[in-house]
Amino acid sequence: MKERLAVAFALFCLSGVAFAQAPSIDDSRVRSRAVEAVIWGMPAVNFDLMLQAALKAGARENQIVFWSRIPDWKNQTLTPNPSTIYLMPFFNTKSTGPMVLVIPPASGGEITGTIMDAWQAALDDVGPAGADKGKGGKYLILPPGYAEKTPDGYIPLASDTDMGYALLRSNVGSGSEADVAKAVAYAKQIKLYPLSQAAAPPSTAFIDVVDVTYDSTIPYDIRFFQSLDRFIQREPWLERDKAMIDQIKSIGIEKGKPFDPGPQAQKMLEEAARDAREWLDLRYESLFKPPFYEGGQWALPVAHDVTEGLANLFAKPNVYPVDDRGAFYSFAFSSVKHLGTGQFYLVTIRDKDGKTLDGGSTYRLRVPANAPVSLYWSGTVYDRETHGLIRDTKWSSRGSNTPGLQTNPDGSADIFFGPNAPGGKESNWVPTKAGGGWEIIFRFYGPQKALFEKSWRLPDIERIVAQ
């Protein structure tokens, strides 16, 4: 009888009811549940942190955050592209009902991007590679369970969450001030308003965050769980995730109740967050095999089940890649419904010899001529630790649309990476910082057949040995 009572008490403590004061709070089972909560909740926390950064910058729900210039390192989202004009409409249908997002026709400019739910699963892409096919359109974001008939003339998108956002890019012809200003002016043709006000739409609020340190990098400490709690309190439980209700209740997160872990519980949660970080990083590194090119170092470190699941709202009945989804959203902040149509990415964390990229060394990437893109290519460097842009650097990216980019006689371009620019090569140089590692995403906007056929190959990055 005493043994049964002891087991019952242990289970009671694990249930979360006595979480703040449970004597066995460092129980390995509770800690393992906290680790799983980090992995499972990564896309939700990723979204919430971007939303909190927007609110901190003065934006409100159902407004559009944007960068009025090419972003610099102050854009501390996860692996952003500092070669374009970003816009982030954050919508909330709970009080307003369906929201309308108007994308202008691709005439005099071009918007690419994706509308997502709060779990960052793709509702649809926009622009030439999206549902409007470049003709422009009115996307109608519907609240969970919305059953009313939608009016004609809209592209309806059913969302499982009350909130969500769109990651939109107004493509820039070059980095010149005139082209950037043109891209910004074109982007401001985007509109966001409730369907209930469609007869006389209110003006759309654009909140410029270009000079703000917009930080949504993932904090692997108690702030992660505070963010997850905000999300759980705000959003409905999805059917596919109901098995997590008791799991996160056991670590103190429960809908309708305050999250207030005591000192011992907070210590355990922070230890679990660090454990999860180590596991996610190992998972991330494992996704570079197999490489995109045989024998090379470039890869698309996203599992097929993740790209497919994010595109079809995880419709396959026997597939739910929570682990690889967690790894993906630990370094990225957007999904794409039709990957490879409007954009494609290759990533590497190692040089040609298989060694990790070091911020104190100098490297060269030779981009062959005739890159298979209809728009532009770019190579962007990120801090390996945070997956954000390296702080306090002059710039983070070089690409085919970089003003003054030098090319070789055969049309190829050498991009250099290191703490100092090689002599006469500053226009082709991306700065790194000694004492830390880095990673790079090579982006293809408007990718063409030669990329996927691999008849055009991006070489590996080579370390330059000082003479």
N, C-alpha and C positions, 0 to 999 in steps of 0.2 A: 504493500500500500504506500509506504514512504517513497519507494522508487517511482511509482506512478505519479504521486504528487510532485516530485521533483521534476519529472518530465513535463507535467502539465504547466508548472511554473515557468520552466524554460521556454516552452512554446508561447506562453502568455507574454513573456518579455520580448520574444522575437516578433510578436504581432504588431509591435509599435505602440501599444496602448501605454506601456510604461517606459517608452524609449528613453526619455530624458534622464530617468533615474534608475534604469535597470542595472543591477549589480554586475551582470555579465555582458556589458555593452561592447566589450572588445571581442565578443564571441566571433569565431571565424565565419560562421554562417551569415551573421548580420553584415560583417565586413565584405564578404563575397557578394552579398546582395547590393551593397553600395557600389562595388566595382561594376556589376552588371547594370546598375541604374545609370552610371556614367556612359557606358557603351550604348545602351538602348536610347538614352535621352539626348545623345549628342546633337542630332539635327534640331531638336526642340530648343535646346539651350543656345545653339548657334543662332537660331532665329531670334530668340529673346534678347540676346546680347546686342544684336544689330538694332532691334527695336529700342532697347534702353539707350543705346548711343544716340539714336535719332531723337528720343525724348529729351535727353540731356542737352542736345544741341538746339533745342527749342521747337522741334517739330511736334506735331500731334498726329493721332491716327487719322487716316484718310487724307493725308497730305503726301507730297513727294519730296524726299530728300534728294539733293543733286549736288554735283561738283561743277562749278562754273569754269574751271580750268582743268587741264590735264592733272590728275591727282598726283601728289607727292607722297612721301612716307607717312604723312599724317593720316592717310587712309589706312587704318589698321584693321581692315577686314581681313578675312583669310584668303590669301593668294589673289588679290585683285589685279586687274589689268591697267597699269598706269599709262596706257596709250590711247585711251578713249574717254568719252564723257559719260559718267555713270549717273543713272537715276534710279531711285528706289521708292516706288509708291508702296506705302504700308496701309493696307485696308483692313477694316473691321466691319463685318456685315451684321453684327449682333444687334445693334441698335438702329442701324440705317436700313437694313434689308439689302437687297442686291446692289452691288456697286458696279459702275460702268468705268472701264478704262479704255480711253480712245487712243489708238495708235494712228498717226498720220500716214498718208501714202508715201511710198519711197520715191519721192520726187523732190529733188533739192536737198536730199538727205536720206538717211537710212537708220532705222531703229532695229536692233537685234536684241533678243533676250527671251526670258521665260517668266510666266506667271506661275506662282507656286502657292501651295497651302502652307500652314504654319509648320508642318513637318518637312517642308521644302521638297515635297514631291511635286512634279511638274503637272500643272493643269493644262497648259499649252504654251508653245513658243509663239512669238510674235514677229512681224516683219516679213521679209522675203522668204525666210525659212520657216515661217510660222503659218498659223491658220489663215491669216489674211493675204498671204502670198505677195506681200509688198503693195497691195492695193489699199492698205489701211483698213481699219475696222473698229467696231465697238464691241469690246469683250465684256461680257456680263458675268460677273463673279457672283455665284448663288450661295446663300447660307446653307449650312448642313440641313438635309431633309426638306429642302425647298420643293414644293409640289405644284405651285401655280404655273400656269402657262406663261412662257416667256414671249415677249413681243417680237414681231418680225424685225429683221435688220440688225440683230445682235448675234454675237458668237457666244453661246452660253457655256459656262464652265462651272460644273458642280463641285463645290468644295466640301470636304469633310470637317473643316475647322472654321471657326468664326473669323479668325484673322489669317493673314497671309501677306505676301509681298511679291513684287516683281523686280527682277534684276534686269535693267534695260541699259543698253549702250547706244549712244548716238555716235555713229562711226565718224572718225575724223580723217579727212583726205590726207593731211599731213599735220605735223605739229606746229605749223605756223599760226601766229595769232589770228590771222584772218580766217583760216580753216576752223580753228577751235571756236571762234565767235560764231561762225556759221553753224557749226554742229550744236552749239548751245541754243541758238535762236530756233533752230529746227526742232530740238528736243522739247522746247517749251510749247510746242503745239500739242503735246500729250495732255490729256484731260482725265480727271478722276472726280467722279461725283456719284451720288446715290441715284438709282433708277427712278426713285420717287420724285426727283427734281429734274428729270430729263426734258420736260417741256421748257424749262428755263434754267439751264444748268448754271450753278454758281461758279465763279472763277476758281481755278485750281491753285492751291497754295504750293509754291516751290520754296523749299528751305535750303539755302546755300550753306554747305558745310565744308567748303574748300579750305578754309583756314582753321578748321577745328580738328583736334586729334580725335578721330572717330574710331574708338578702340572697341572691337568686338572679338579680340583674340581670346582663346579659351583659357579661363583660369582654373587650374587643377587644385582647388582648395574649397573652402566652405562656400565660396561664391557660386561655384557650379551648382550646388544643391539648392541654394537660394534662388537661382535662376530657374532651375527645374521646377521648384515649387510654384513660382510665379506662373509658369506655363500651365501646370496642372490645375491651378486655381482658375485659370482663364478659359481653358479649352475643354471641349467635351472629350470623354474617353472614346477612342475608336474601338470597334469590335475586335480588331486584330491584336490590340494591346491590353485587353482586359486581364490577361494573366499577370500583368505587372502591377495591378492595383494593390494586392497584398504584399508584393515584393517591395514596393517603395513605401508602403505603410510601415513596414518593419524598420525603415530607416528614418521615420518621422514625417514623411510627406503624405498628406491625406487631404483630399478635396474637402473644402469647407472648414478646415481646422488650421490653426497657425503652425508654422514650422519654427520651432524654437528649441533646437538641440542644446543640451547642457554642455559644459566644458569637456567632459569625457566623451560624449557622443560626437562633439565637433572634432576632437582629436582623431577619433576613429574614422570619421568621414574624410578628413583631409588625408589620412594615410591611404584610404581606399582610392581617393582621387589620384594620388601619385602612383599607386599600383596600376590603375586603369590607364594612366598616361603611358607608362612603360609598355604595357601590353598593346595599346593602340599604335605606338610607334613601331613596335616589332611587326605588327600586322601590316602597317603601311609599307614597311620595307619589303615584306614578303610579296607585295603586289607588283613589284618590279620584275617578277619572273612569271611567265616568259617575257622577254623584252619585245618591243615592237619590231625591231630589226634583228635578225638572227646574229648572235654574237656581239650585239651592241648593248648600250647602257640606257637608251631611251625606252620609256614605257608609258602606257596610260594606266596609272595605278588605281584603277577602279574596276572592281569585279563585274563581270557581265550581268550577274544576277542583280546587282545594284542599279546599273544603268537601265536595265529592263524594268526593274521594280519601280524605280522613280518615275519612269515614263508611263506605266500602266497602273499606278497606285497599288502595286504589289498584288496584282490580280491572280497570279498563279496560286492555286490552292495549297501546294506543298512546298512553297518557297517563300522565305522571309529572311533575307540576309542581314540580320541585325548587326552582326559583328563587322562585316565589311562596310555596311552603311555608317557605323560609328567611326571606322577608320577614315572613310571618305570625308565626313563632315568635321573631322578633327583638323583637316587642312584646306577645306574648300567651303564656299558659301553660296552655292547655287547648283541646281540641277538643270538638265536640258532634256526636253522630251524627245527630240530627234537629233541625237549626237551625230556629228559628222555632216550635217546638212548645212548649217550656217557657220559652224566653227568646229575645230578639232584641236586637241592638245596632246603634247608629249612632255614628259617630265623626266628629270634625272636628278639623282643625289650623289652620283659618282662620276669620276673622270674616265677616260679611255682605259686606264689601267685598273679600274675597279676600286679606286681609292675614294673615300668620301671627300667632297669638295670643301676646301679649307679657305677661310676668309683671309688668311695671311699670305696665300700664294697667288700667283698670276696664271691665268688660263686663256686659251683661245678657242673659239668656236668658228669654224669656217662654214658659212651658209652658202651652199652651191647656188649658182645662177638659176634663173627660171623656177623659183619656188612655186609650187603648185597651189597658188591662191588667186582668187579674183579680187580680193580687197587688199590685205596686207598680212605680213608676218611680224612677230615680235618675240624677243626673249627677255623674260623678266626674272629677276633674282629675289629670293625671299630668305628671311632668317630661318634656318633649319629648326631652331628651338620653338619659335612661335608660329611659323607659317605666315607671318605678316611681312610687309616690306621692311627692309633693314632700316632702322631708325637713323635720323640725322644724316642721310646721304643726299647728294645733289640730285640724283635721279636713280631709277631702279630698272630701267628698261631701255633697250635699243631695238629698232625694227626698221622695216622697209619704209615706214612713213616718218622716220626720224629726220628732221631737217639737217642737212650737212653730212649725212651718213656717207662714208667713203666706201667705194667699191673697187675691186681689183679689175685688171684688164679683161679677165674672162667673165666678168659679171658677178662673181662671187663676192661675199662681204665677210670680213673678219671682225668678230665681236670679241672684245677682251674683257676679262673679269679679274679684279684684284684690288688691293687697297690703294694702288696708285696707277694712273694711266700711263701706258707706254708712250714714249716720245712721239708727238704729232698725231696721236690716235685718240684723243679725248672724245671726239664725236662718236667713236665706235666702242667706247668703254663704259662698263657698268661697275660702279664701286662696290667693294665688299669690305668687311671689317675683320681685322686680325683678332684672334681669340674666339672666334665662333665659326660654325659651319653654315653652309648655304645650300639652297636648292634652286632649280630653275624650271620654269614652265615656258615651253616654246609653243606659241599660239599660231594657228593657221585660220584666218578669217576668210570665208569663202573657199574652203578646201576643194581641191580638184582631184580628178581620178588618179593622177600620177602619185599622189600621196598614199592612197589606199592600195594601189597596185605595187607600191614600193619601188617603182622604176626611178623615182627621185628619192634619195636617201639623205637624211640629216646626219652628218658625222658626229662622233662622240666628241666631248670636250677634252682638249689636251692641255696638260700642265706645261707651262713654259719654265724651263730651268734657267736660272740666271747664269749669264756667261761670266 
